[in-house]
Amino acid sequence: VPPEKPVNITCWSKNMKDLTCKWAPGTEGETFLHTNYTLKYKRRWYGQDNTCQEYHTAGTYSCHIPKDLALFTPYEIWVEASNRLGVAVSDVVMLDILDVVTTDPPSDVHVSRVGDLEDQLSVRWSSPPALKDFLFQAKYQIQYRVEDSSEWKVRGRCGGRGTARGARGSRRCHRLPLQVVDDVGNQTSCRLAGLRPGTVYFVQVRCNPFSIYGSKKAGIWSDWSNPTAASTPRSERVAGGCDPKGGEQNTTLRRELKQFFGWVKKHAYGCSNLGIKLYDQWRVWLQKSHKTRNQVGKEP
């Protein structure tokens, strides 16, 4: 049987220095005959045909072009499949290198405590080193998990809840608090809130470059950075040893404030400065309130 034409050609450029492309062998897969695949490319209007030489670099059906690629120039890319019974040619894909750029992961990722706030961690990182000399913007995304979990919790639309992504990338509905901050924008720092006190968290960051030299495309997400670990402070709340009636006069006010700041945290999520400042004030006040009550309860 002659080969089917290859389909689903996708390409990406690592730091604007090269180009890697992948494809699928066709709807029915390969025939029982051995099939050769050749990726070819040329500049759209005036270039001559070039043949990719480095195959199987990103999987069985892939090829890597390491150098000699022009920027600001569209390319035509296609794949030819051939066996003893014939040749099939894929549809031509047109792209500009600047539109398919991905980067190395962000570097120098640091995670630290935010004073004595028991439910927060601060994350800071640097832009990908290879792109510091280029005019571009970037979006960043953070994912994090607790030490005793193998799943990274990811914001999704699974019933309005978070979704859990396991080691193989599968997804299912998850009812734990959302564990991805994907509205970081072009910042290189973020505050994670709503964490568990006295808990070790592993944090990763990735980058999506866009608007490189004015490109209108969305960009491609980088790999995640290596996990960085930090722990939240242990809760200073003392069980017992306090007058159970000592804080009753503030119960209603505290409940109303907690509901209000819970709303702020929900609707000004991620790295919103307003949400962070209001939530910080509430947490500091709450912890001071507990310390005062505990000290009063211990007096003879």
C-alpha positions in Angstrom: 0.0 0.0 0.0 1.4 3.5 -0.9 2.0 5.7 2.1 -0.6 8.2 3.3 0.4 11.9 3.4 1.8 13.0 6.7 -0.4 15.2 8.8 -0.3 17.5 11.9 3.0 19.2 11.3 3.9 21.4 14.3 7.2 23.3 14.8 8.9 25.3 17.5 12.1 27.3 17.8 14.3 27.2 21.0 15.4 30.7 21.8 15.2 31.7 18.0 18.3 29.6 17.2 16.9 26.5 15.6 13.7 24.8 14.5 12.3 21.4 15.5 9.2 19.9 13.7 7.0 16.9 14.4 4.3 15.2 12.3 2.0 12.2 12.3 2.3 9.4 9.6 -1.3 9.7 8.5 -4.8 8.6 9.7 -4.0 4.9 9.3 -0.4 5.0 10.5 2.4 3.4 8.7 1.8 0.6 6.2 3.5 -2.8 6.4 6.2 -1.5 4.0 9.1 0.5 5.4 8.4 4.2 4.9 11.0 7.0 4.7 10.1 10.5 5.8 11.9 13.6 4.6 11.2 17.1 6.0 11.9 19.9 3.5 11.7 23.6 3.9 12.4 26.9 2.0 11.9 30.6 2.3 8.5 31.3 1.0 9.1 33.6 -2.0 12.6 33.1 -3.3 14.3 30.3 -1.4 15.5 26.9 -2.7 14.4 23.6 -1.2 16.4 22.4 1.8 16.3 19.0 3.4 16.4 18.5 7.2 19.2 16.1 8.3 18.8 15.4 12.0 15.8 13.0 12.5 14.2 11.4 15.6 15.4 14.2 17.9 12.0 14.8 19.5 10.3 11.4 18.8 9.9 9.0 15.9 8.4 11.5 13.5 10.6 14.6 14.0 13.5 16.5 12.6 15.8 19.2 13.9 17.2 22.1 11.9 20.1 23.4 14.1 21.1 26.7 12.3 21.1 29.0 9.3 17.5 30.1 9.8 16.4 33.6 8.9 14.2 35.8 11.1 11.5 38.1 9.7 11.1 35.7 6.8 8.2 33.2 6.4 9.1 29.6 5.7 7.3 26.8 3.8 7.6 23.4 5.5 6.4 20.0 4.3 7.1 16.3 4.8 7.4 13.6 2.1 6.6 10.0 2.8 7.9 7.3 0.4 8.0 3.5 0.1 8.4 1.0 -2.8 4.8 1.7 -3.9 4.8 5.5 -4.1 5.2 8.9 -2.5 2.8 11.1 -0.5 3.4 14.7 0.3 1.9 16.6 3.3 0.1 19.9 3.1 2.6 22.9 3.2 2.8 24.7 6.6 3.8 28.4 6.5 5.4 29.9 9.6 7.8 32.6 10.8 10.4 31.6 13.3 9.4 34.5 15.6 5.9 33.1 15.8 6.9 29.7 17.2 9.5 30.6 19.8 9.8 28.8 23.1 12.5 29.4 25.7 14.5 27.8 28.4 12.6 27.7 31.8 12.9 30.8 34.0 16.1 30.7 36.0 17.1 31.6 39.6 13.7 30.5 41.1 13.6 31.4 44.8 10.8 30.6 47.2 10.7 32.2 50.7 8.4 32.9 53.6 6.5 36.1 53.9 7.4 37.1 57.4 5.3 35.2 59.9 2.3 34.8 57.6 1.6 31.1 58.0 -0.4 30.7 54.7 1.8 32.5 52.2 5.1 32.1 50.2 6.9 34.6 48.0 8.2 33.3 44.6 10.8 35.2 42.5 12.6 34.3 39.3 14.6 35.7 36.4 13.7 35.9 32.8 15.1 33.2 30.5 18.8 34.1 30.0 18.9 33.6 26.3 16.2 36.2 25.7 17.4 39.0 27.9 18.9 40.8 24.9 15.8 40.6 22.8 12.7 42.8 22.7 9.9 40.6 24.0 7.2 40.3 26.6 6.5 37.2 28.6 3.7 35.5 30.5 4.6 33.3 33.5 2.8 30.5 35.1 3.4 28.9 38.5 2.4 25.5 39.7 3.0 24.1 43.1 2.2 21.0 45.3 2.6 19.8 48.8 5.5 17.6 49.7 3.4 14.4 50.2 1.6 14.7 46.9 2.6 13.6 43.5 0.1 15.8 41.7 0.4 19.4 40.6 -3.0 21.1 41.0 -4.0 23.0 37.9 -6.7 25.6 37.4 -9.2 24.3 35.0 -12.9 24.4 34.0 -13.7 20.9 35.4 -17.0 21.7 37.1 -15.6 25.1 38.2 -13.0 23.4 40.4 -9.3 22.8 40.1 -8.0 19.8 38.1 -5.3 17.5 39.2 -2.6 16.5 36.7 -0.7 13.4 37.6 2.7 12.2 36.4 1.3 11.2 33.0 -0.6 14.3 32.4 -4.1 12.8 32.9 -6.8 15.1 34.4 -9.7 14.6 36.6 -12.0 16.7 38.8 -10.3 17.8 42.0 -11.9 19.6 45.0 -8.8 21.0 46.6 -8.0 24.7 46.4 -6.7 25.8 43.0 -2.9 25.4 42.9 -1.8 27.3 39.8 -1.3 31.0 39.4 -1.7 31.8 35.7 -2.3 35.5 35.8 1.2 36.6 36.7 1.6 38.6 33.5 5.0 40.1 32.8 6.1 40.1 36.5 9.0 38.1 37.8 7.6 37.6 41.3 4.3 36.5 42.8 2.7 35.9 46.2 1.1 32.5 46.8 -1.7 32.7 49.4 -4.2 30.3 51.0 -1.5 27.7 51.7 -1.5 25.2 54.6 0.6 26.3 57.7 3.7 24.2 58.5 3.8 22.6 55.1 6.6 22.0 52.6 5.7 23.1 49.0 7.4 22.5 45.8 7.1 25.3 43.2 7.8 25.5 39.5 7.7 28.3 37.0 7.4 28.4 33.2 7.5 31.1 30.6 5.6 31.9 27.4 7.3 34.6 25.3 5.2 36.7 23.0 5.3 39.9 21.0 9.0 39.1 20.1 9.9 41.9 17.8 6.2 42.7 17.3 5.0 39.1 16.6 1.3 38.8 17.0 1.3 35.1 17.9 0.7 33.8 21.4 4.0 32.0 21.9 4.7 28.5 23.2 5.1 27.6 26.9 8.6 26.5 28.0 9.3 23.5 30.1 8.8 23.9 33.8 11.8 24.9 35.9 13.3 22.4 38.4 11.2 22.2 41.6 12.2 24.6 44.4 11.1 23.8 47.9 10.1 26.0 50.9 7.9 25.6 53.9 5.2 27.8 55.4 5.5 28.8 59.1 3.8 26.6 61.6 0.5 28.0 63.0 0.9 29.8 66.3 -2.6 29.1 67.4 -2.6 27.3 70.8 -5.2 24.6 71.5 -6.3 25.0 75.1 -4.8 27.2 77.8 -7.1 30.1 76.9 -10.3 31.5 78.3 -12.9 30.2 75.8 -15.0 33.3 76.4 -12.1 35.7 75.9 -12.8 36.5 72.3 -16.6 36.3 72.2 -17.0 40.0 71.9 -15.1 40.0 68.6 -16.6 36.8 67.1 -19.2 38.5 65.0 -16.8 41.2 63.7 -14.1 38.7 62.9 -16.6 36.4 61.1 -17.8 39.3 58.9 -14.3 40.5 58.2 -13.2 36.9 57.3 -16.1 36.6 54.9 -15.3 40.0 53.3 -11.6 39.3 52.9 -12.4 35.8 51.6 -14.4 37.5 48.9 -11.5 39.8 48.1 -9.1 36.9 47.9 -11.4 35.0 45.6 -12.1 37.9 43.2 -8.6 39.6 43.3 -6.8 36.3 43.0 -3.2 35.6 41.8 -0.8 38.4 42.2 -3.2 41.3 42.5 -1.6 44.0 44.7 -5.0 45.0 46.1 -5.8 41.4 47.1 -2.4 40.9 48.6 -2.4 44.1 50.7 -5.9 43.6 52.1 -5.4 39.9 52.7 -2.0 40.6 54.5 -3.7 43.2 56.8 -6.4 40.7 57.7 -3.9 37.9 58.4 -1.7 40.1 60.6 -4.6 41.3 62.6 -5.9 37.7 63.0 -2.6 36.4 64.2 -2.1 39.3 66.7 -5.6 38.7 68.0 -4.7 35.0 68.7 -1.4 36.0 70.4 -3.2 38.5 72.7 -5.9 36.1 73.6 -3.4 33.3 74.4 -1.3 35.7 76.6 -4.4 36.8 78.5 -5.4 33.2 79.0 -2.0 32.3 80.5 -2.0 35.1 83.1 -2.6 33.9 86.7 
